[in-house]
Amino acid sequence: MSVTAAQGFTAAGVTAGLKDSGNPDIALVVNEGPSAAAAAVFTSNRCQANPVLWSKEAIKGGSARAVILNSGGANCYTGAEGFATTHRTAELVAELIGSGAVDVQVCSTGLIGRLLDEDKLMAGVRSAVDALDADGGDAAATAIMTTDHVSKQSVREGDGWTVGGMAKGAGMLAPALATMLVVITTDVDLPAETLDEALRAATSRTFDRLDSDGCQSTNDTVLLMASGASGAAPDADAFTARLTEVCGDLAMQLLADAEGADHEIAITTVNAATEADALSVGREVARSNLFKTAIFGKDPNWGRILASVGTSDARFDPQNLDVAVNGVWVCRDSGVGESIDLVDLEPRHVTVTIDLKSGDASATVWTNDLTHAYVHENSAYST
């Protein structure tokens, strides 16, 4: 039930006709609990879609009663008319559920530069409100899909409380945040400040470490809403732990559905001077098209890995690096290690370990290979 697993939430997913495919394209999640505490993080791309511009301002009060999401159009670079559409969408949701527009978050996904059909959108909003249901999480998760092959949902239980979430994303996955829309709900009774701290901690170790194709979108949003319906007020650390589990699960589902991917790759940098250094190395390797195409070709080309490590700002001795691919140390002391013939790249899951020998910090960044299918999907993208 994802976003409706926690007490105090209803959701819906309906078809408004925004997608040429005729698939569901409007999702609505409503917080009906005694609390409306909320927090959100947004894309750091300076070019931002109208829903992001609206939602960033609306969330400053630390509350949200609902989030309305549409696929079938990003509503980005659509000028004043596009922003007005976002505003009117929030106003209509607010009117129908009995809240203020400032308590309605808005998310959109799809192609940039196309105005949404406002008549269809508003009719879809009304249909979504009519369809709200305590079991509507599955329908909502389906309605936000674009190039996704499957919906993404996750639930974790605490001691008398629940965290549930849904996500969409298959392409343009890069820090920060990994490009996507994510809605997370919980029935804990915690203040917005605590939710904000927990969300930023969770995303920093999950979505922010997912780098599928190095492309950062204009629309990514991660929203956390708390209904307070369970009456539970868990310790902040306990709540953050469960929230991080949900975010991590959703992030791995996004990676598994990455456009055209044949391999999911975990790049772990160990023995770095700092965690920031470990992340810097992992991200440089994750964004190397030469490395990604080598993995697609089942070639454990560790030279491409070292070349990418060298473009980072991390501290290390270039003459004293070790690299393992799927547990085989193919590079030792920046030279030839075990035979690359021992590396089996047939399985979908691939691990790369990079030993900087410069400290005791470590970090993992997740990516995928670059395939013919990725090029094909993104040369003919449609909703």
C-alpha positions in Angstrom: 0.0 0.0 0.0 3.1 2.3 0.1 1.9 5.8 0.8 -1.3 4.6 2.4 0.4 2.0 4.7 0.7 4.6 7.4 -2.5 5.7 9.3 -4.2 8.9 8.3 -3.6 8.9 4.5 -5.7 8.3 1.5 -4.5 8.3 -2.1 -5.7 7.9 -5.7 -4.4 7.4 -9.2 -6.5 8.3 -12.2 -6.4 8.9 -16.0 -6.9 12.4 -17.1 -5.7 12.1 -20.7 -2.4 13.9 -20.3 -0.4 11.0 -21.7 -0.7 10.0 -25.3 -0.6 6.4 -24.1 -3.8 6.7 -22.2 -2.2 5.4 -19.0 -3.0 6.8 -15.6 -1.4 10.2 -15.1 -2.8 11.9 -12.0 -1.9 10.9 -8.4 -3.1 12.4 -5.2 -2.1 11.8 -1.6 -4.0 13.4 1.2 -3.0 13.6 4.8 -6.2 13.3 6.9 -4.5 13.0 10.3 -4.4 15.3 13.2 -1.0 16.6 12.2 0.1 18.2 8.9 3.9 18.4 9.6 6.0 18.0 6.5 9.4 18.5 5.0 10.8 18.3 1.5 14.0 18.5 -0.5 14.2 19.6 -4.2 16.5 19.5 -7.2 19.6 21.6 -6.9 19.5 22.3 -10.6 19.2 26.1 -11.0 16.7 25.5 -13.9 13.6 24.5 -12.0 10.1 23.6 -13.1 7.0 25.5 -12.0 5.8 22.9 -9.5 9.2 23.0 -7.8 9.1 26.8 -7.6 5.7 26.6 -6.1 6.4 23.8 -3.7 9.6 25.2 -2.3 7.8 28.3 -1.1 4.7 26.4 0.1 6.7 24.0 2.3 8.5 26.8 4.2 5.7 26.7 6.7 6.5 23.1 7.6 3.1 21.7 6.7 1.4 19.9 3.8 -2.1 18.4 3.7 -1.8 17.0 0.2 0.4 16.4 -2.8 -0.9 16.3 -6.3 1.3 14.8 -9.0 0.9 14.5 -12.7 2.9 12.6 -15.3 2.5 13.4 -19.0 4.3 16.8 -18.8 7.0 18.5 -16.6 5.4 22.0 -16.7 8.9 23.4 -16.9 9.8 26.4 -19.0 6.2 27.0 -19.8 6.3 30.7 -18.6 3.8 32.6 -16.5 1.0 30.5 -17.9 2.6 27.3 -16.7 3.1 28.7 -13.2 -0.5 29.8 -13.1 -1.5 26.3 -14.0 0.5 25.0 -11.0 -1.1 27.6 -8.7 -4.6 26.8 -9.9 -4.0 23.1 -9.4 -3.0 23.7 -5.8 -6.1 25.9 -5.3 -8.5 23.4 -6.7 -7.1 20.6 -4.6 -7.3 22.8 -1.5 -10.9 23.7 -2.3 -11.9 20.1 -2.7 -10.2 18.8 0.4 -10.9 21.8 2.6 -7.4 23.2 3.1 -5.4 26.2 2.0 -3.5 26.2 -1.3 -0.2 26.7 0.6 -0.7 23.3 2.2 -0.8 21.6 -1.2 2.5 20.4 -2.8 2.6 20.0 -6.6 4.8 17.7 -8.6 5.0 17.2 -12.4 7.0 14.8 -14.6 7.4 14.4 -18.3 8.7 16.4 -21.2 10.0 20.0 -20.7 8.6 22.9 -22.7 5.0 21.8 -23.2 2.0 23.4 -21.6 -0.3 21.0 -19.8 -3.8 20.7 -21.0 -5.4 22.6 -18.1 -9.0 21.4 -18.8 -7.8 17.7 -18.6 -5.7 18.4 -15.6 -8.4 20.0 -13.6 -10.9 17.3 -14.5 -8.3 14.8 -13.4 -7.9 16.5 -10.1 -11.6 16.3 -9.4 -11.6 12.6 -10.4 -8.6 11.9 -8.1 -10.4 13.6 -5.1 -13.5 11.4 -5.8 -11.3 8.3 -6.0 -9.4 8.9 -2.7 -9.2 5.6 -0.8 -7.2 4.2 2.2 -6.0 1.5 -0.2 -5.2 3.9 -3.1 -1.4 3.7 -2.7 -0.9 1.2 -5.6 -2.9 3.3 -8.0 -1.0 6.5 -7.0 2.3 4.8 -7.6 1.3 3.7 -11.0 0.0 7.1 -12.1 3.3 8.8 -11.6 5.2 6.5 -13.9 6.7 7.8 -17.2 9.5 5.6 -18.7 9.3 3.4 -15.6 8.7 -0.2 -16.3 7.3 -0.9 -12.8 6.0 1.1 -9.9 8.3 1.7 -6.9 6.9 1.3 -3.4 8.4 0.6 0.1 7.1 0.2 3.6 8.9 -0.1 7.0 7.4 -0.6 10.4 8.5 1.0 13.7 7.2 0.3 17.2 3.6 1.2 16.6 4.2 3.5 13.7 4.9 3.1 9.9 6.8 4.8 7.1 5.7 4.2 3.5 6.8 5.6 0.2 6.4 5.6 -3.6 8.8 6.8 -6.3 9.1 7.3 -10.0 12.3 7.5 -12.0 14.1 5.5 -14.7 16.3 8.1 -16.4 18.0 11.4 -15.5 19.2 9.9 -12.2 22.0 11.9 -10.7 22.8 13.8 -7.5 21.5 15.8 -6.0 18.9 14.0 -5.6 18.8 11.4 -8.3 16.1 12.7 -10.5 12.7 11.5 -9.5 9.5 12.2 -7.6 9.2 10.6 -4.2 6.4 10.8 -1.7 6.9 9.4 1.8 4.2 9.2 4.4 4.3 8.4 8.1 1.9 8.3 11.0 4.4 9.5 13.6 3.7 12.7 15.6 7.0 14.6 15.2 7.5 18.3 14.4 8.5 19.6 11.0 12.0 20.4 12.2 12.7 16.8 13.1 11.2 15.6 9.9 13.4 18.0 7.9 16.6 16.8 9.7 15.6 13.1 9.2 14.8 13.6 5.6 18.0 15.4 4.8 20.0 12.7 6.6 18.2 9.9 4.7 18.5 11.4 1.3 22.2 12.2 1.7 23.0 8.5 2.1 20.5 7.1 -0.5 19.1 9.2 -3.3 22.1 11.6 -3.3 24.4 8.6 -3.9 22.5 7.3 -6.9 24.1 8.4 -10.2 22.6 6.5 -13.2 23.5 8.7 -16.1 24.9 12.0 -14.7 21.9 14.0 -15.9 20.1 16.1 -13.3 16.5 17.1 -13.9 14.4 20.2 -13.3 11.6 18.6 -11.3 13.0 16.2 -8.6 11.2 16.4 -5.3 11.2 14.2 -2.2 8.3 15.0 0.1 7.8 13.6 3.6 4.3 14.1 5.3 3.5 13.0 8.9 -0.2 12.5 9.9 0.4 12.0 13.7 -2.4 9.4 13.5 -0.5 6.7 15.4 0.1 9.1 18.3 3.7 7.7 18.5 6.7 10.1 18.8 9.7 7.9 18.3 13.3 8.9 19.0 14.7 10.9 16.1 17.4 8.4 15.5 15.0 5.5 15.3 12.7 7.4 12.9 15.7 8.4 10.8 16.8 4.8 10.6 13.4 3.6 9.3 13.1 6.5 6.9 16.6 5.8 5.5 15.6 2.2 4.9 12.6 3.3 2.9 14.7 5.8 0.9 17.4 3.2 0.3 14.9 0.6 -0.9 13.3 3.1 -3.3 16.7 4.2 -4.6 17.7 0.6 -5.4 14.3 0.1 -7.2 15.1 3.2 -9.2 18.5 1.8 -10.1 17.1 -1.6 -11.0 14.7 0.1 -13.5 17.3 2.5 -15.0 16.7 3.1 -18.7 18.2 0.3 -20.8 20.5 -0.9 -18.1 22.0 -4.5 -18.1 24.1 -4.1 -15.0 23.6 -2.4 -11.6 26.9 -1.3 -10.2 27.9 -0.5 -6.6 31.2 1.5 -6.5 32.6 1.4 -3.0 35.7 3.5 -2.2 37.5 2.4 1.0 40.3 3.7 3.1 39.8 7.3 2.0 41.0 10.3 4.0 37.4 11.5 4.4 33.9 10.4 3.4 33.8 13.4 1.0 36.9 12.0 -0.7 35.3 8.6 -1.0 32.2 10.1 -2.5 34.2 12.2 -4.9 36.0 9.1 -6.3 32.8 7.1 -6.6 31.0 9.8 -8.4 33.8 10.3 -10.9 33.8 6.6 -11.8 30.0 6.5 -11.9 30.0 9.2 -14.5 32.6 7.7 -16.8 31.0 6.6 -20.0 34.1 4.6 -20.8 33.8 2.7 -17.6 30.0 2.2 -18.1 30.4 1.0 -21.6 33.1 -1.4 -20.5 30.8 -3.0 -18.0 28.1 -3.3 -20.7 30.7 -5.1 -22.8 31.6 -7.3 -19.8 35.1 -6.0 -19.8 36.6 -5.4 -16.3 38.8 -2.6 -17.7 40.4 -1.3 -14.5 42.5 1.2 -16.4 39.3 3.2 -17.1 38.5 3.1 -13.4 41.9 4.5 -12.4 41.7 7.2 -15.0 38.4 8.3 -13.5 39.8 8.2 -9.9 42.5 10.6 -11.1 40.0 13.2 -12.1 38.6 13.5 -8.5 39.8 15.9 -5.9 40.4 13.1 -3.3 43.7 12.7 -1.5 45.7 9.6 -2.5 49.0 8.4 -4.0 48.4 7.6 -7.7 51.1 5.0 -7.5 49.4 3.1 -4.6 45.9 2.2 -5.6 44.0 -1.2 -5.5 40.9 -2.0 -7.5 38.6 -5.0 -7.4 35.8 -5.9 -9.7 33.3 -8.5 -8.4 35.8 -9.4 -5.7 38.8 -10.0 -8.0 41.7 -7.6 -7.2 42.6 -6.8 -10.8 44.8 -3.9 -9.9 47.3 -4.0 -7.0 49.6 -1.0 -6.1 48.5 0.8 -9.3 49.7 -2.2 -11.4 48.5 -5.5 -12.7 46.8 -7.7 -10.1 44.9 -10.9 -10.5 43.9 -11.9 -14.0 40.8 -10.2 -15.4 39.8 -13.6 -16.8 38.7 -14.4 -13.2 36.0 -11.7 -13.3 32.5 -12.8 -14.1 30.4 -9.9 -15.5 27.5 -12.1 -16.6 25.4 -11.4 -13.4 23.4 -8.2 -13.3 24.9 -7.0 -10.0 28.5 -5.7 -10.2 30.7 -4.5 -7.4 33.7 -2.2 -7.8 36.0 -1.6 -4.8 38.6 1.1 -4.9 41.2 1.2 -2.1 42.8 4.7 -1.7 45.0 3.6 1.2 44.7 7.1 2.6 42.6 6.8 5.7 39.6 4.9 7.2 36.6 6.5 5.5 34.4 4.8 2.9 31.3 5.4 0.8 29.3 3.7 -1.9 27.8 5.3 -5.1 25.4 3.3 -7.3 25.2 3.5 -11.0 24.5 1.3 -14.0 26.1 0.5 -17.4 25.5 2.5 -20.6 23.8 0.4 -23.3 22.4 0.7 -26.8 18.9 0.6 -25.3 19.6 3.7 -23.2 20.5 5.6 -26.3 17.4 4.3 -28.2 15.0 5.2 -25.3 16.4 8.7 -25.0 16.5 9.5 -28.7 12.8 8.8 -29.0 11.4 9.8 -25.5 7.7 10.4 -25.3 5.1 10.2 -22.6 
